[in-house]
Amino acid sequence: MKMVRWFGMFAVVLALVVFVAPQAAYAQSANVEPSVGPPGGGFAFAAEGFNAGEQVGVWLNNPDGAVSDIIDANGEIFVLFADDTGRADWSVFLANDAPSGFYQMVAFGVKSKVEIVIPFEVREGAPLPVNYTVEPVAGPSGTEFVFAAGGFLPNERLGVWTNNPDGTVSDILDANGDVFMLFADDDGVAVWSVFVQDIPGVYQMVVFGLESGVQVVIPFEVTP
């Protein structure tokens, strides 16, 4: 089965429907980083030109011509909304066994009927520059930040902490006040969320593989 992860939490299943949409808008309204990445890698997408706050449907056109819906952890279609400027941002991790080839990420405005097609390539051996996501990237104190990071060994135990704006380091604690324990999944991807109750500034969420030695640093901001 072809698998895709959105923030490491969602799987893609083959859609049995045919999508009918108007003529697509291309690169001038969209971006993907990286444009070429390996199986198991992360791809960060951005698309502009939608109505402010409108719901945006997203799906994947695979190299073999199949169409894949993005399904959330509850088995439902992943719901995405544009921001106040009509921009939508989202990320996916591809499975380690994702076939090489040319893909298209498609974003469709439910009200505006704007369709944006974002081409990208999966290539065996390509570098892995995007191996994390954070949602949102900025928010006030009390915001729940959802993090995902890839590139670890399957089921590896991970250490996680924050580098604070004042140069100090803070452990992540669970609801019992103990040091939070985090593990990668079968694909080497970890997903976790933290309610941040801190002073404004730019922070770094750091996650470290205790066996692999892989370290991922995820910047995020607490706003005034």
N, C-alpha and C positions, 0 to 999 in steps of 0.2 A: 504494500500500500504506500502511496506517496504521502509523506507527512510534512506538514509545515507547522511551525510554532509561532504564535503571536505572543510576545513576551514570555515565550517558553511554555505557554499554558494551553495552546489551542492546536487542534489537529485539523488537517484538511482532508475532506472525503470527496470522492468523485461525484460531481453533480450530474443528475439525470435530466436536467432541463436545458433548454436552449435559450440563451439570453439574447433578447432583441433590443438594440439600443441605437441611438442616433450616431452620426459620424463622430469619431473620436477626436479629442484634442491630444496633442503629443507633447514633445519635450519642453516647449515654451511654458507649459503650465505644470510641469512635474519634475521630480528629481528622485533618484535612487542612489544610495551609497552603501556599498560599492556597486558599480555597474556590472562587475564580474566578480564572482566569489565561489568558494568551494562548497561541495555538499557539507552540510552541518554548519554552514556559516549563517550569519545574520545579515539581513538587508533592511535598511531604513528607508521608508518611502515618504514623500511629501507631494501633495497635489493642491493646486489653487484654482479658483474660478467657480467655486460652488456658492450657493446662497449662504449667508451667515447663519450658522447654527443648524443647517439642514442635515438630515440623515444621509449618509453616504454608504452605498453597498460596495463591497469589495470582493473580488474573486480572482482566481489564478487560471490563466491559460497555460497549459503544460506543453512541453516540446512534442508530445505525441498527439496533440490536438484535443486532449481531454480537458474538461473544465472542472475546477475544484472550488467548492465553497470553503470559506473559512468558518469553522465550527468552534464555539467556545467550550469551556470545561463542562458546561451543563448540557452539551449536545445541541445547542441552539446556534443559529446563524450569528456570527460576530457582528455587533452593532457599532458603527463608527459615526461620529458627528464632526462636521466642519466647525471651526472656531468662528469668532465674531468677524473675522476678515474673509471668511470663505475658504480657509486653508485646512486641510486634513493631514495629520501625521500619524503613521503607524509603522510597526516593525514586525518582521517575522524571522524565525530561525528555521532553516530547512533541515530535514532529517539527514543523518549521516549517509543514508543510502539513496538520497535524491539523485535521479539520473542527470547526467550532464546534458546541456542543451540550452536553447533560447526559450525563455519564459516571458509572459506578459502579466503584470499585475494590473488589474482593471479596477477603477474607482468610478462609481456612477451616482450622481446626485439625484435623489429620489424626487425632489420637487423641480429642480432646475433642468433635469434631464441631461446635464453636462456629463459626458463620459471622457475619462482620461485613461490612456493606456501607457503603462510604464514598462518598457522592455528592459530585461536584464538577462545575464547569462550565468549559468552554473557550469563551472569548469573544474574538473579534477586537478588538484595541485595548485589552484589559484590561492593567493594570499588571503588571510583572514583578518582584515582590518576592523570589521564591525563584529564584536563578540559580546555586546551588551546592549540593553535598552533600559530606559527609565521613563516612567509615566506618572505624573507629569514631570517635566524637566525643571519646573520651578513652581513654588506655591508657598503660601503663608504658613506660619507655625500652626501645627495641628493637622496639616495635610498628610494623607496616606500616600506615600511614594511606593510604587510597585517596580521592583528591579528584576532583571533577568540577565544572566551571564552564561556564556558557553565556552567550550574548549577544554573542559575538565574530563577526567576519566569517568567512565560509567559508575554511578553510585558512589563517587568519591566523597569523603567528608571534607567540609570546607570551613575555614575560619572566615569570619566577617566582622568588620569594624568600620568606624567612620573617622576620617581625618577632618578635624573641625577648622573653622576659619582662623581661630587663634593659635593654631599649631598643635593643639592637644589631640589626643586619640581617645575615642570612646568605644567600649564594647557595646554590642547589641544585646539587650537583655530580653528574655521572654516574659510572659505574664506572671511567672513565679519569681521573677527577679534573678533568675539564673542566666548564665551565658547562653545565648541562642545557638542551637545546633542546626546546621544546614548541610544538606546532602544534594549532590547532583543526581539527576535522573539517569535512565538507561542510555540517553543520548549525550550525557555529559553537560546538560543544561540545568541550571538552578534558577528557581523563581522564589522570591520572597517579598514581603511588603513590610514597611515600617511607618508608624505614625510618628512624625518628627515634631517634637515640642522643643524648639530651640530658637536662639536668637538669629536674626537675619544674617545672611552671608552665603558664600559658596562653600559647599562641603564636597567631600569625596567618600563614596561608599566603596570599600575595598573588600574583595573576596579572594581568598587564597586556597588553592588546592593542596591539602596536607600531604598527598602522595605525589602528585604531578609537579608541584612547584609552580603551577600556572597562577598568575595573579592578574586580576582584572580590576581596574580603577574606574568608577562611574561617577562623574561629576553631576551635582544637582544643586539647586539654589533654594534657600529659604528666603522669601521676600518679606519686606516690611508689612 
